[in-house]
């Protein structure tokens, strides 16, 4: 179910100001990732906490930058109006230091891209466009979740927004097909907001470099010019592992 703006703002408020208590760890993650509960105004939310100091160093992304990229993915999803990425904030006062804090989605981990029906995969067109825009270098099948209410959620966006082409995804279902007009309209409105809205640009400046923001604009322009779903580019087009 898509939250109302009031509901979204309440969740963001609680994630931003609530007290964080770590209650478990996701051991399958390549970076330190914790299950937490966030308490604010006597209400509790489940959340996923990824501290920057627990990030595994990468040769092509600045050290300590992955948490901010998680937040930038939510900012992009929200600005597009697509509600793909769960509400995510940057908390500098986390139990293990600065990191991203994302609303936990209670979805069946066995319901992901590789177990979707063909009809469910047909709903992934916005996902493909989103991943191209954020230059997602790691869209595994297990990062596309289907909630019990049927809503699609996307998680794990630490290796996105690089200024160089990095797109690696398992979702190549629509290569060279025309992008639906309603998706293109949302991308065009997003680009206009990014170019004209000081507020949106300032939000990205807190999270990404100027070169990365410019590359985001360039990818949006390229998509609007081509009006077709992207083809695999140079290098390895799939993540590893696939799930």
Phi and psi in degrees as a GROMACS rama.xvg file:
@    title "Ramachandran Plot"
@    xaxis  label "Phi"
@    yaxis  label "Psi"
@TYPE xy
-74.5663  125.187  UNK-2
-72.1582  151.438  UNK-3
-72.1101  165.454  UNK-4
-60.9839  -37.6267  UNK-5
-64.1267  -43.2079  UNK-6
-64.0026  -41.9012  UNK-7
-62.9812  -45.5499  UNK-8
-62.9496  -34.3731  UNK-9
-66.3898  -43.4646  UNK-10
-63.4011  -45.0818  UNK-11
-62.8483  -38.8613  UNK-12
-60.8772  -47.3081  UNK-13
-66.8517  -40.8491  UNK-14
-64.1296  -34.477  UNK-15
-76.4269  -36.7737  UNK-16
-112.655  -12.9637  UNK-17
-71.7341  161.035  UNK-18
-80.9997  129.204  UNK-19
-97.1436  127.316  UNK-20
-124.426  119.621  UNK-21
-75.8027  129.16  UNK-22
-121.946  -3.56665  UNK-23
-176.555  174.406  UNK-24
-132.287  139.397  UNK-25
-86.8631  106.275  UNK-26
-79.3175  -13.4995  UNK-27
-81.47  -10.9465  UNK-28
-78.0563  146.362  UNK-29
-74.9856  -21.4027  UNK-30
-114.018  159.544  UNK-31
-64.4051  121.579  UNK-32
-135.301  128.886  UNK-33
-122.698  144.354  UNK-34
-84.9939  131.514  UNK-35
-134.611  163.858  UNK-36
-121.326  139.466  UNK-37
-115.89  122.664  UNK-38
-111.72  125.957  UNK-39
-147.885  129.55  UNK-40
53.1105  41.1924  UNK-41
65.9798  16.3918  UNK-42
-115.821  146.589  UNK-43
-122.328  135.129  UNK-44
-119.959  142.606  UNK-45
-79.7524  143.209  UNK-46
-148.058  162.574  UNK-47
-112.509  121.673  UNK-48
-111.132  124.162  UNK-49
-122.43  97.413  UNK-50
-71.9775  140.953  UNK-51
-61.9897  -34.8984  UNK-52
-71.9693  -8.98811  UNK-53
-96.999  7.63018  UNK-54
-78.4974  135.173  UNK-55
-73.919  127.533  UNK-56
-59.9351  139.346  UNK-57
-121.863  147.248  UNK-58
-73.3687  -25.7085  UNK-59
-109.19  -1.59595  UNK-60
-123.746  138.508  UNK-61
-58.5337  138.833  UNK-62
-62.1259  136.275  UNK-63
79.7359  11.3596  UNK-64
-102.507  -4.76051  UNK-65
-69.8004  -36.0179  UNK-66
-61.5927  -41.9007  UNK-67
-64.1776  -34.1457  UNK-68
-69.7032  -33.1763  UNK-69
-58.8166  -43.0588  UNK-70
-69.3215  -40.0299  UNK-71
-61.6709  -33.0874  UNK-72
-65.0556  -41.4392  UNK-73
-64.7045  -42.9652  UNK-74
-56.5199  -42.0885  UNK-75
-67.3336  -47.4241  UNK-76
-57.7352  -43.892  UNK-77
-67.8086  -41.3822  UNK-78
-66.4111  -31.5483  UNK-79
-75.4061  -19.0034  UNK-80
79.2446  25.2998  UNK-81
-102.809  -15.3602  UNK-82
50.969  48.3145  UNK-83
-91.9134  -40.9801  UNK-84
-97.9273  128.579  UNK-85
-57.6563  151.907  UNK-86
-49.6526  130.676  UNK-87
-140.137  136.109  UNK-88
-131.979  164.971  UNK-89
-100.933  120.975  UNK-90
-111.681  117.637  UNK-91
-87.1421  -6.07467  UNK-92
-114.925  29.2311  UNK-93
-67.4766  164.167  UNK-94
-57.2123  -30.6178  UNK-95
-114.352  28.1512  UNK-96
95.5746  -171.149  UNK-97
-59.6775  141.053  UNK-98
-176.615  176.739  UNK-99
-88.0161  148.628  UNK-100
-133.101  117.375  UNK-101
-123.364  139.914  UNK-102
-57.2126  128.554  UNK-103
-75.8919  131.649  UNK-104
-102.445  120.946  UNK-105
-84.1593  84.7053  UNK-106
-122.323  151.834  UNK-107
-68.3672  116.149  UNK-108
-64.3549  -16.8014  UNK-109
-84.9566  -4.97987  UNK-110
-103.697  92.4307  UNK-111
-141.647  -173.184  UNK-112
-49.629  -44.4366  UNK-113
-76.2508  -8.78489  UNK-114
-114.739  2.88675  UNK-115
-67.5154  149.691  UNK-116
-73.9905  167.989  UNK-117
-62.2695  -37.896  UNK-118
-63.862  -38.8687  UNK-119
-68.0835  -38.2031  UNK-120
-64.9094  -29.677  UNK-121
-65.5775  -15.5855  UNK-122
-85.8092  0.937363  UNK-123
-92.4727  8.58215  UNK-124
-57.6217  -45.5268  UNK-125
-61.5716  -31.1291  UNK-126
-63.005  -43.0895  UNK-127
-62.5865  -44.7939  UNK-128
-65.4673  -42.3934  UNK-129
-59.0762  -46.3738  UNK-130
-65.603  -34.0599  UNK-131
-66.239  -43.5106  UNK-132
-62.0958  -44.2393  UNK-133
-87.2358  -1.50706  UNK-134
57.3642  54.8265  UNK-135
-71.1396  119.515  UNK-136
-92.8386  7.00283  UNK-137
-157.647  54.8734  UNK-138
-87.694  85.8498  UNK-139
-76.1918  160.832  UNK-140
-60.67  -35.5826  UNK-141
-75.1745  -3.84388  UNK-142
-91.7806  1.03147  UNK-143
-113.83  107.892  UNK-144
-110.528  151.009  UNK-145
-118.269  113.599  UNK-146
-73.0704  162.217  UNK-147
-56.2271  -29.0566  UNK-148
-83.9196  2.86481  UNK-149
92.5002  -2.86462  UNK-150
-76.3544  139.95  UNK-151
-89.3799  130.165  UNK-152
-122.652  142.68  UNK-153
-115.283  134.197  UNK-154
-130.886  168.537  UNK-155
64.7991  83.7122  UNK-156
-125.091  33.7506  UNK-157
-70.1726  -29.377  UNK-158
-109.325  68.1043  UNK-159
-134.131  168.167  UNK-160
73.2312  15.7007  UNK-161
-64.4031  146.825  UNK-162
-72.6563  -22.6134  UNK-163
-91.6037  153.141  UNK-164
-61.2332  125.568  UNK-165
-137.358  8.39609  UNK-166
-59.1236  117.631  UNK-167
-134.824  120.801  UNK-168
-151.827  156.748  UNK-169
-90.4483  -8.96393  UNK-170
-97.675  85.4321  UNK-171
-114.323  33.8214  UNK-172
-71.8449  -23.3808  UNK-173
-119.951  25.4842  UNK-174
-51.6695  125.864  UNK-175
67.9925  6.80012  UNK-176
-75.6128  152.671  UNK-177
-63.0567  137.962  UNK-178
-79.0814  131.779  UNK-179
-54.545  144.132  UNK-180
-60.7082  -35.0163  UNK-181
-67.8686  -31.5368  UNK-182
-70.9781  -43.8775  UNK-183
-61.4595  -37.3162  UNK-184
-63.3894  -39.3374  UNK-185
-66.9401  -39.1759  UNK-186
-65.7043  -41.5629  UNK-187
-63.2988  -42.7393  UNK-188
-65.4266  -37.3158  UNK-189
-63.0842  -46.8908  UNK-190
-62.071  -41.1221  UNK-191
-62.6275  -42.2836  UNK-192
-62.543  -42.0267  UNK-193
-65.6763  -34.8057  UNK-194
-81.784  -26.0458  UNK-195
-112.644  -21.9185  UNK-196
-93.3711  112.583  UNK-197
-62.5599  -31.519  UNK-198
-66.4142  -46.6119  UNK-199
-67.1928  -42.9525  UNK-200
-62.1491  -40.0988  UNK-201
-64.4153  -36.5036  UNK-202
-62.1851  -41.8055  UNK-203
-68.9975  -35.7406  UNK-204
-63.7498  -23.4158  UNK-205
-75.4517  -13.5645  UNK-206
-122.627  -30.7443  UNK-207
-129.063  168.169  UNK-208
-82.5211  163.644  UNK-209
-60.8842  -39.5939  UNK-210
-62.4659  -38.5262  UNK-211
-69.6805  -35.8182  UNK-212
-67.9382  -41.931  UNK-213
-62.2041  -39.9736  UNK-214
-64.9807  -35.8129  UNK-215
-61.6626  -44.7418  UNK-216
-60.8656  -44.0321  UNK-217
-62.2193  -39.2722  UNK-218
-66.7405  -37.5281  UNK-219
-64.5214  -42.0396  UNK-220
-64.5258  -41.3125  UNK-221
-61.8849  -42.0795  UNK-222
-64.7274  -42.4144  UNK-223
-68.2654  -30.743  UNK-224
-74.6088  -41.1224  UNK-225
-76.3542  -40.6894  UNK-226
60.6908  21.3112  UNK-227
-134.565  153.371  UNK-228
-64.5304  141.735  UNK-229
-67.067  152.836  UNK-230
-95.4449  158.338  UNK-231
-57.0033  136.325  UNK-232
-94.698  -161.624  UNK-233
-68.4264  153.263  UNK-234
85.6277  -164.906  UNK-235
-78.588  119.311  UNK-236
-85.8991  -9.76053  UNK-237
-114.281  148.509  UNK-238
-78.1242  169.19  UNK-239
-138  128.966  UNK-240
-72.906  171.993  UNK-241
-73.206  -27.4046  UNK-242
